[in-house]
Amino acid sequence: MSKETFDSVLRSTWHIVSKMYNKEAGKFDSTMATGFALLSIDPEGTPSTTLGPKMGIEPTSLSRLLNSMEERKLIYRSQNPNDGRSILVHLTPFGINKREDSKQVVIHFNSEIEKKLSPKKIKYFFETIKCIKATAEEFEHFTLPILKAI
């Protein structure tokens, strides 16, 4: 297939972006996944069950990540006072500090992109991404036609 496809461009772009974020996170003795988790945890606490979907991480991977973050004293867990079956994930003071580092990296990257694109192109980018996301979500409900072997 010589023509670029939406998914191949998204995948290759995300690969480059994630490499860049991991390189930046390494400067803080961290990883992109840890930085993303820090940014996804509300300062008041976040139910652990909402973090996986929010971050696009499977439960097993999320569990390993949270265990690692707890060992590094970035987070702590507590019982949810509103739902005894649920656990809340909280940032420690050290986690709040590291969250700020992650936030600054993301803000800087976004700022660099905004310098290179007009507001109109940025608007079209987000409209396009929304369309791709919605189409992918719709596509989950359809079955591809079975292609006959030639």
Backbone as numpy.savetxt, mean C-alpha at the origin, in Angstrom:
# Nx Ny Nz CAx CAy CAz Cx Cy Cz
3.20 -10.65 -28.03 2.34 -9.49 -28.03 3.25 -8.25 -28.03
3.26 -7.52 -29.11 4.16 -6.38 -29.23 3.57 -5.11 -28.61
2.26 -5.02 -28.57 1.60 -3.84 -28.01 1.64 -3.90 -26.48
1.98 -2.76 -25.87 1.96 -2.70 -24.40 0.53 -2.87 -23.91
0.40 -3.52 -22.77 -0.92 -3.68 -22.18 -0.97 -2.87 -20.89
-2.19 -2.54 -20.45 -2.34 -1.76 -19.22 -1.67 -2.45 -18.04
-1.92 -3.77 -17.93 -1.37 -4.47 -16.78 0.15 -4.55 -16.82
0.75 -4.69 -17.99 2.22 -4.77 -18.04 2.86 -3.42 -17.67
2.23 -2.33 -18.09 2.75 -1.00 -17.74 2.58 -0.74 -16.24
1.42 -1.10 -15.70 1.20 -0.94 -14.26 2.21 -1.77 -13.47
2.39 -3.02 -13.87 3.29 -3.93 -13.16 4.73 -3.44 -13.21
5.20 -3.07 -14.39 6.59 -2.64 -14.50 6.82 -1.30 -13.79
5.83 -0.41 -13.85 5.95 0.86 -13.14 5.97 0.63 -11.64
5.06 -0.23 -11.14 5.03 -0.49 -9.71 6.33 -1.15 -9.26
6.91 -1.99 -10.09 8.18 -2.64 -9.74 9.26 -1.57 -9.51
9.33 -0.60 -10.39 10.33 0.48 -10.28 10.05 1.34 -9.05
8.77 1.68 -8.84 8.39 2.51 -7.68 8.69 1.77 -6.38
8.35 0.49 -6.31 8.59 -0.25 -5.08 10.09 -0.41 -4.82
10.88 -0.57 -5.87 12.35 -0.62 -5.70 12.85 0.70 -5.11
12.34 1.81 -5.64 12.73 3.13 -5.16 12.33 3.30 -3.69
11.08 2.92 -3.35 10.63 3.05 -1.97 11.44 2.14 -1.04
11.76 0.94 -1.47 12.57 0.05 -0.62 13.97 0.61 -0.42
14.53 1.23 -1.46 15.86 1.84 -1.33 15.80 2.99 -0.31
14.76 3.82 -0.42 14.59 4.93 0.53 14.35 4.41 1.94
13.51 3.38 2.07 13.21 2.81 3.38 14.47 2.22 4.01
15.34 1.66 3.18 16.60 1.10 3.68 17.46 2.14 4.38
17.35 3.38 3.96 18.09 4.47 4.61 17.63 4.66 6.05
16.41 4.19 6.35 15.84 4.31 7.69 15.80 2.94 8.38
16.57 1.99 7.84 16.59 0.62 8.37 15.18 0.04 8.39
14.48 0.17 7.25 13.10 -0.27 7.16 12.84 -0.86 5.78
11.57 -1.14 5.50 11.15 -1.63 4.19 9.94 -0.83 3.73
9.63 -0.95 2.45 8.47 -0.27 1.91 7.20 -0.77 2.61
7.10 -2.08 2.83 5.91 -2.65 3.47 5.71 -2.07 4.87
6.79 -1.94 5.61 6.70 -1.37 6.96 6.26 0.09 6.88
6.85 0.85 5.96 6.47 2.25 5.79 5.01 2.40 5.42
4.54 1.54 4.51 3.14 1.59 4.09 2.22 1.24 5.25
2.61 0.26 6.06 1.82 -0.10 7.23 1.76 1.06 8.21
2.90 1.71 8.46 2.92 2.86 9.37 1.97 3.95 8.91
1.92 4.17 7.60 1.03 5.19 7.05 -0.44 4.76 7.08
-0.68 3.46 7.13 -2.05 2.93 7.11 -2.67 2.81 8.49
-1.85 2.92 9.53 -2.35 2.79 10.90 -2.75 4.16 11.43
-4.00 4.28 11.80 -4.51 5.52 12.34 -3.86 5.79 13.70
-3.49 7.02 13.99 -2.88 7.33 15.29 -3.73 6.89 16.49
-5.05 6.81 16.32 -5.94 6.38 17.40 -6.06 4.86 17.47
-5.46 4.16 16.53 -5.55 2.70 16.48 -6.40 2.26 15.31
-6.01 1.15 14.71 -6.70 0.61 13.55 -6.99 -0.87 13.78
-8.22 -1.32 13.52 -8.48 -2.75 13.64 -7.58 -3.54 12.69
-6.97 -4.58 13.22 -6.03 -5.36 12.40 -6.72 -5.96 11.18
-8.01 -6.25 11.30 -8.73 -6.86 10.17 -8.91 -5.91 8.99
-8.80 -4.60 9.22 -8.97 -3.65 8.11 -7.64 -3.33 7.43
-6.53 -3.67 8.08 -5.22 -3.32 7.51 -4.90 -4.11 6.24
-5.17 -5.41 6.25 -4.85 -6.25 5.08 -5.49 -5.73 3.81
-6.82 -5.58 3.80 -7.49 -5.05 2.60 -7.02 -3.64 2.24
-6.80 -2.81 3.25 -6.37 -1.43 3.02 -5.01 -1.39 2.31
-4.15 -2.35 2.67 -2.80 -2.39 2.12 -2.66 -3.35 0.94
-3.68 -4.16 0.68 -3.59 -5.15 -0.38 -2.65 -6.29 -0.02
-2.65 -6.68 1.25 -1.76 -7.73 1.75 -2.60 -8.89 2.27
-2.16 -10.10 1.97 -2.84 -11.29 2.46 -2.66 -11.41 3.98
-3.60 -12.06 4.67 -3.54 -12.16 6.13 -2.23 -12.74 6.67
-1.68 -13.76 6.03 -0.44 -14.37 6.52 0.72 -13.39 6.43
0.82 -12.67 5.32 1.88 -11.68 5.15 1.71 -10.53 6.13
0.46 -10.11 6.32 0.19 -9.03 7.27 0.58 -9.45 8.68
0.27 -10.67 9.04 0.61 -11.17 10.37 2.12 -11.14 10.59
2.88 -11.61 9.59 4.35 -11.57 9.68 4.85 -10.14 9.80
4.28 -9.24 9.00 4.70 -7.83 9.02 4.42 -7.22 10.39
3.21 -7.43 10.92 2.87 -6.85 12.22 3.74 -7.44 13.34
4.03 -8.73 13.28 4.92 -9.33 14.27 6.30 -8.69 14.23
6.80 -8.48 13.02 8.11 -7.84 12.84 8.08 -6.41 13.37
7.00 -5.68 13.08 6.88 -4.30 13.54 6.77 -4.24 15.06
6.10 -5.22 15.65 5.98 -5.26 17.10 7.34 -5.55 17.74
8.10 -6.46 17.14 9.45 -6.77 17.63 10.35 -5.54 17.58
10.15 -4.72 16.55 10.96 -3.51 16.40 10.41 -2.34 17.22
9.36 -2.58 17.98 8.75 -1.58 18.87 8.13 -0.41 18.11
7.63 -0.70 16.89 6.95 0.32 16.10 5.46 0.37 16.42
4.91 -0.77 16.83 3.48 -0.87 17.12 3.27 -1.67 18.41
2.06 -1.57 18.91 1.60 -2.49 19.96 0.14 -2.78 19.66
-0.36 -3.87 20.20 -1.74 -4.28 19.95 -2.53 -4.25 21.26
-3.82 -3.92 21.13 -4.70 -3.92 22.30 -6.08 -4.43 21.89
-6.84 -4.84 22.88 -8.21 -5.28 22.64 -9.04 -4.07 22.23
-9.90 -4.24 21.26 -10.79 -3.17 20.82 -11.88 -2.99 21.88
-11.97 -1.81 22.51 -12.99 -1.61 23.57 -14.42 -1.68 23.03
-14.59 -1.45 21.72 -15.93 -1.48 21.12 -16.32 -2.87 20.61
-15.33 -3.76 20.48 -15.58 -5.11 19.96 -14.52 -6.04 20.54
-14.89 -6.78 21.55 -13.95 -7.65 22.26 -13.29 -8.71 21.41
-13.85 -9.00 20.23 -13.26 -10.00 19.35 -12.17 -9.41 18.47
-12.06 -8.10 18.44 -11.17 -7.40 17.52 -9.94 -6.84 18.25
-8.84 -6.80 17.53 -7.58 -6.24 18.04 -7.30 -4.93 17.32
-6.90 -3.93 18.08 -6.48 -2.65 17.50 -4.96 -2.61 17.44
-4.45 -2.07 16.35 -3.01 -1.87 16.18 -2.74 -0.39 16.40
-1.79 -0.08 17.29 -1.44 1.30 17.62 0.03 1.55 17.31
0.35 2.78 17.00 1.75 3.17 16.82 2.34 3.52 18.18
3.58 3.11 18.40 4.32 3.54 19.58 4.89 4.92 19.28
5.44 5.62 20.26 6.10 6.90 19.95 7.19 6.72 18.87
7.94 5.61 18.94 8.95 5.33 17.92 8.28 5.11 16.56
7.13 4.41 16.55 6.39 4.18 15.32 5.86 5.47 14.71
5.42 6.39 15.58 4.94 7.69 15.11 6.08 8.46 14.45
7.26 8.37 15.04 8.45 9.03 14.48 8.78 8.44 13.10
8.77 7.11 13.01 9.08 6.44 11.75 7.98 6.67 10.71
6.75 6.84 11.18 5.64 7.14 10.27 5.91 8.48 9.58
6.42 9.43 10.34 6.73 10.74 9.77 7.81 10.62 8.69
8.83 9.77 8.94 9.86 9.53 7.91 9.23 9.01 6.63
8.33 8.02 6.77 7.66 7.43 5.61 6.83 8.48 4.89
6.12 9.27 5.66 5.26 10.31 5.09 6.09 11.30 4.26
7.24 11.69 4.77 8.09 12.65 4.06 8.59 12.09 2.73
8.92 10.81 2.71 9.38 10.17 1.46 8.24 10.19 0.43
7.03 9.83 0.85 5.88 9.81 -0.06 5.56 11.23 -0.55
5.58 12.19 0.34 5.30 13.58 -0.04 6.34 14.08 -1.05
7.60 13.76 -0.80 8.66 14.20 -1.72 8.48 13.57 -3.11
8.20 12.27 -3.15 8.00 11.59 -4.44 6.82 12.21 -5.19
5.70 12.42 -4.49 4.53 13.03 -5.12 4.84 14.44 -5.61
5.59 15.18 -4.84 5.98 16.54 -5.22 6.80 16.53 -6.52
7.71 15.58 -6.63 8.53 15.48 -7.84 7.68 15.18 -9.07
6.67 14.32 -8.90 5.77 14.01 -10.02 4.94 15.24 -10.38
4.43 15.93 -9.37 3.61 17.12 -9.61 4.38 18.22 -10.34
5.70 18.28 -10.15 6.53 19.26 -10.86 6.58 18.95 -12.35
6.40 17.69 -12.71 6.58 17.25 -14.09 5.28 17.11 -14.87
4.15 17.17 -14.17 2.86 17.00 -14.83 1.96 18.20 -14.57
1.18 18.54 -15.57 0.21 19.62 -15.39 -0.95 19.11 -14.54
-1.68 20.04 -13.92 -2.86 19.62 -13.15 -3.84 18.80 -14.00
-3.96 19.15 -15.27 -4.86 18.43 -16.17 -4.40 16.98 -16.36
-3.10 16.77 -16.54 -2.57 15.41 -16.71 -2.73 14.61 -15.41
-2.54 15.26 -14.29 -2.72 14.58 -13.00 -4.18 14.16 -12.84
-5.11 15.04 -13.20 -6.53 14.72 -13.13 -6.84 13.52 -14.02
-6.33 13.52 -15.26 -6.57 12.41 -16.18 -5.94 11.11 -15.67
-4.77 11.24 -15.04 -4.12 10.05 -14.48 -5.04 9.38 -13.47
-5.56 10.16 -12.51 -6.42 9.58 -11.47 -7.74 9.07 -12.05
-8.27 9.75 -13.05 -9.49 9.25 -13.71 -9.20 7.91 -14.38
-8.06 7.81 -15.03 -7.67 6.58 -15.72 -7.46 5.44 -14.73
-6.76 5.72 -13.64 -6.51 4.69 -12.63 -7.83 4.21 -12.02
-8.76 5.14 -11.75 -10.07 4.76 -11.22 -10.79 3.82 -12.19
-10.71 4.13 -13.48 -11.36 3.30 -14.50 -10.73 1.90 -14.53
-9.41 1.84 -14.48 -8.72 0.55 -14.50 -9.10 -0.26 -13.26
-9.12 0.39 -12.11 -9.47 -0.29 -10.86 -10.91 -0.81 -10.92
-11.84 0.03 -11.35 -13.25 -0.38 -11.44 -13.43 -1.53 -12.42
-12.74 -1.47 -13.54 -12.83 -2.53 -14.54 -12.28 -3.84 -13.99
-11.17 -3.76 -13.27 -10.59 -4.96 -12.66 -11.54 -5.55 -11.62
-12.19 -4.69 -10.84 -13.15 -5.17 -9.84 -14.36 -5.81 -10.51
-14.84 -5.22 -11.61 -15.95 -5.80 -12.37 -15.54 -7.13 -12.99
-14.32 -7.19 -13.48 -13.80 -8.35 -14.18 -13.77 -9.58 -13.29
-13.61 -9.35 -11.97 -13.58 -10.47 -11.02 -14.88 -11.27 -11.08
-15.97 -10.64 -11.48 -17.28 -11.27 -11.47 -17.60 -11.97 -12.78
-16.76 -11.81 -13.78 -16.99 -12.44 -15.07 -16.03 -13.60 -15.27
-16.41 -14.52 -16.10 -15.55 -15.64 -16.45 -15.07 -15.41 -17.87
-13.80 -15.59 -18.08 -13.26 -15.46 -19.42 -13.79 -16.59 -20.29
-14.05 -16.30 -21.57 -14.48 -17.39 -22.45 -13.32 -18.38 -22.58
-13.65 -19.62 -22.66 -12.61 -20.66 -22.80 -12.12 -20.62 -24.23
-10.83 -20.43 -24.38 -10.23 -20.39 -25.72 -9.98 -21.81 -26.20
-10.40 -22.07 -27.41 -10.23 -23.41 -27.97 -8.81 -23.55 -28.49
-8.24 -24.70 -28.23 -6.89 -24.98 -28.75 -6.96 -25.10 -30.26
-5.94 -24.60 -30.90 -5.92 -24.63 -32.39 -5.26 -25.90 -32.84
